[in-house]
Amino acid sequence: MGDQVQIVGALLVLAGFVGAQIGRLDERAWPYLLLNLVGSAILAALAYAAARWGFLLLEGAWFAVTLVAVGAKLGGKAPPAAP
């Protein structure tokens, strides 16, 4: 079951990334942000549970950055565009 949850989390993050790369998702839009937020939260939780500290650092940072963008969007401010 754990592997299946991990795959779901990875697929969510990858869906957002691929969608942005091929021009189907705007990096400041809700679908992109929610894919990254949920996917990175799943992966960070699994990394913590397995004491995979490097992976936790990566996914935790991904989650935190996305959470800041979601907070900005909820506050009526557009998240900054990617360079």
Backbone hydrogen bonds in HBPLUS format (Angstrom, degrees):
<---DONOR---> <-ACCEPTOR-->    atom                        ^
c    i                          cat <-CA-CA->   ^        H-A-AA   ^      H-
h    n   atom  resd res      DA  || num        DHA   H-A  angle D-A-AA Bond
n    s   type  num  typ     dist DA aas  dist angle  dist       angle   num
A0005-VAL N   A0001-MET O   3.08 MM   4  6.41 155.2  2.14 151.9 158.3     1
A0006-GLN N   A0002-GLY O   2.96 MM   4  6.16 158.1  2.01 147.6 154.1     2
A0007-ILE N   A0003-ASP O   2.93 MM   4  6.15 153.5  2.01 145.9 152.7     3
A0008-VAL N   A0004-GLN O   3.01 MM   4  6.26 155.3  2.07 144.3 150.8     4
A0009-GLY N   A0005-VAL O   2.97 MM   4  6.28 164.5  2.00 153.4 156.7     5
A0010-ALA N   A0006-GLN O   2.96 MM   4  6.19 162.6  1.99 150.1 154.8     6
A0011-LEU N   A0007-ILE O   2.83 MM   4  5.99 159.6  1.88 150.6 156.5     7
A0012-LEU N   A0008-VAL O   2.96 MM   4  6.20 150.9  2.05 151.0 158.4     8
A0013-VAL N   A0009-GLY O   3.19 MM   4  6.48 166.5  2.20 152.2 154.4     9
A0014-LEU N   A0010-ALA O   2.87 MM   4  6.04 166.7  1.89 154.2 158.7    10
A0015-ALA N   A0011-LEU O   2.81 MM   4  5.83 147.8  1.91 140.7 149.2    11
A0016-GLY N   A0012-LEU O   3.21 MM   4  6.49 159.5  2.25 148.3 152.2    12
A0017-PHE N   A0013-VAL O   3.04 MM   4  6.31 164.6  2.07 152.2 156.6    13
A0018-VAL N   A0014-LEU O   2.81 MM   4  5.89 174.6  1.82 155.4 157.3    14
A0019-GLY N   A0015-ALA O   2.89 MM   4  5.84 158.8  1.94 141.7 148.8    15
A0020-ALA N   A0016-GLY O   3.00 MM   4  6.16 153.4  2.07 145.9 152.3    16
A0021-GLN N   A0017-PHE O   2.93 MM   4  6.17 158.7  1.97 150.1 156.7    17
A0022-ILE N   A0018-VAL O   2.97 MM   4  6.17 151.2  2.06 156.2 162.0    18
A0024-ARG N   A0019-GLY O   2.73 MM   5  4.89 138.3  1.90 162.4 162.1    19
A0025-LEU N   A0019-GLY O   2.97 MM   6  4.97 142.4  2.12 113.6 110.2    20
A0023-GLY N   A0020-ALA O   3.19 MM   3  5.08 159.0  2.23 101.0 106.9    21
A0029-ALA N   A0026-ASP O   3.04 MM   3  5.27 168.7  2.05 115.4 118.7    22
A0033-LEU N   A0029-ALA O   3.08 MM   4  6.33 173.1  2.09 160.1 162.4    23
A0034-LEU N   A0030-TRP O   2.81 MM   4  5.84 170.0  1.82 164.8 166.8    24
A0035-LEU N   A0031-PRO O   3.00 MM   4  6.08 159.4  2.04 146.5 152.3    25
A0036-ASN N   A0032-TYR O   3.09 MM   4  6.31 164.9  2.11 152.4 156.1    26
A0037-LEU N   A0033-LEU O   2.81 MM   4  5.97 157.3  1.87 148.3 155.8    27
A0038-VAL N   A0034-LEU O   2.98 MM   4  5.96 174.8  1.99 151.2 152.6    28
A0039-GLY N   A0035-LEU O   3.00 MM   4  5.87 158.0  2.05 141.7 148.4    29
A0040-SER N   A0036-ASN O   2.92 MM   4  5.72 161.7  1.95 140.5 146.6    30
A0041-ALA N   A0037-LEU O   3.04 MM   4  6.04 147.4  2.15 138.4 147.6    31
A0042-ILE N   A0038-VAL O   3.01 MM   4  6.23 162.1  2.05 153.0 157.0    32
A0043-LEU N   A0039-GLY O   3.06 MM   4  6.31 168.9  2.08 150.4 153.3    33
A0044-ALA N   A0040-SER O   2.82 MM   4  5.86 154.8  1.88 143.6 151.0    34
A0045-ALA N   A0041-ALA O   2.97 MM   4  6.07 161.7  2.01 147.6 152.3    35
A0046-LEU N   A0042-ILE O   3.04 MM   4  6.29 159.7  2.08 150.8 156.4    36
A0047-ALA N   A0043-LEU O   2.90 MM   4  6.04 152.8  1.97 143.4 151.4    37
A0048-TYR N   A0044-ALA O   2.92 MM   4  6.13 156.2  1.98 148.8 154.9    38
A0049-ALA N   A0045-ALA O   3.00 MM   4  6.21 164.6  2.03 148.3 152.4    39
A0050-ALA N   A0046-LEU O   3.04 MM   4  6.19 141.7  2.20 141.3 150.8    40
A0052-ARG N   A0047-ALA O   2.89 MM   5  4.95 172.4  1.89 150.0 151.1    41
A0051-ALA N   A0048-TYR O   3.05 MM   3  4.98 161.2  2.09 104.7 110.4    42
A0056-LEU N   A0052-ARG O   2.84 MM   4  6.04 150.7  1.92 151.1 161.0    43
A0057-LEU N   A0053-TRP O   2.92 MM   4  6.08 153.6  1.99 143.2 149.5    44
A0058-LEU N   A0054-GLY O   3.09 MM   4  6.38 163.0  2.12 147.3 150.9    45
A0059-GLU N   A0055-PHE O   2.93 MM   4  6.11 177.9  1.93 157.2 157.3    46
A0060-GLY N   A0056-LEU O   2.66 MM   4  5.45 150.1  1.75 142.8 152.8    47
A0061-ALA N   A0057-LEU O   2.98 MM   4  5.94 156.3  2.04 140.6 146.7    48
A0062-TRP N   A0058-LEU O   3.00 MM   4  6.23 157.4  2.06 145.3 152.2    49
A0063-PHE N   A0059-GLU O   2.86 MM   4  6.01 157.6  1.91 144.3 150.2    50
A0064-ALA N   A0060-GLY O   2.88 MM   4  6.07 161.7  1.91 146.7 151.8    51
A0065-VAL N   A0061-ALA O   2.93 MM   4  6.08 167.9  1.94 156.0 158.3    52
A0066-THR N   A0062-TRP O   3.08 MM   4  6.18 160.1  2.12 143.4 149.4    53
A0067-LEU N   A0063-PHE O   2.78 MM   4  5.94 152.9  1.85 150.0 158.6    54
A0068-VAL N   A0064-ALA O   3.03 MM   4  6.27 152.3  2.10 146.6 152.7    55
A0069-ALA N   A0065-VAL O   3.14 MM   4  6.47 156.2  2.20 144.6 150.7    56
A0070-VAL N   A0066-THR O   2.86 MM   4  6.16 154.2  1.93 151.2 158.7    57
A0071-GLY N   A0067-LEU O   2.87 MM   4  6.07 159.4  1.92 147.8 153.6    58
A0072-ALA N   A0068-VAL O   2.92 MM   4  6.17 154.0  1.99 147.4 154.2    59
A0073-LYS N   A0069-ALA O   2.97 MM   4  6.17 157.2  2.02 145.0 151.2    60
A0074-LEU N   A0070-VAL O   2.84 MM   4  6.09 159.7  1.88 153.6 159.2    61
A0075-GLY N   A0071-GLY O   2.95 MM   4  6.09 140.9  2.10 138.7 149.5    62
A0077-LYS N   A0072-ALA O   2.80 MM   5  5.08 149.0  1.89 163.0 152.6    63
A0076-GLY N   A0073-LYS O   3.07 MM   3  5.16 159.6  2.11 106.1 110.3    64
